[in-house]
């Protein structure tokens, strides 16, 4: 069971390969840190990866239970 907190916003950044597998995931509660992570993920994709269909997405969730289990969680 996850720790429930009222009205918490968690930013989840994911780097997803062409088959839909999450290859990297970082989650945090700081919006500035989340945007910096998103920008870094985007910049680190090569032109070839982008052509192949790799994507970077940032989304928000309201519970740590909604964060993929393999993610790095930052305080």
N, C-alpha and C positions, 0 to 999 in steps of 0.2 A: 504494500500500500504506500502511496506517495503522500507526502506532507501537503495538506491542503491549506492554501492561503487565499484570503479573500482579495479579489481584484488585482491579482498579480499578472503582469504582462511579461511573457518570456519570448525573446526573439530567437528563432531557430534558423540558422544558416546552413544550407545544404549544397553540396557539389554533387550533381547527379549525372551518371554516365548515360550513353544512348539507350541502354537497355532498361533504364529506370532504377538502377541500383545506386543507393546513396554511398558515395565514395569518401566523403568527408562531411562531418556535421559538428557544429559548435553552437551551443545554446547559452544565452546569458540574459540577465535582467536589465542591462544597461543599454539604452538605445544608441548612444554614441559608439560604444564598443561594438555593438551589433552591426552598425553601418560600416565601421572600419573593417570588420571581419568580412562583410559582404563584398566590399570594394577589393579587399585582398584576394578573396576567392576568385572574383571576376578577373582581376589582373593576372592571376597565376594560371588561368586557362590558356593553353597555347592556341594558336590559330588553327592547328590541325584538330585539336579537341573540339573547338567551336564548330568547325566544319563537320565533324563526326556527329555532332548533336549533344555534346555535353552542355549542361545548363547549371546556372547558379540561381538559387531562389532563397529569399528571406520571407519567413512567415511568422506570425505570432500565434501563441497558444496561451491558455490561462492556467495550465496545470503541468507540473513536471511529468505527470503520467502520460501526457501527450507528446513528450519529447522522445525521439528515437533512442533506444537503449544504448546504442553504440556511440552516442555523441559525447563530446567533451563539454562539460558544464563549467562555465566560468563564474566566479563570484565577483 
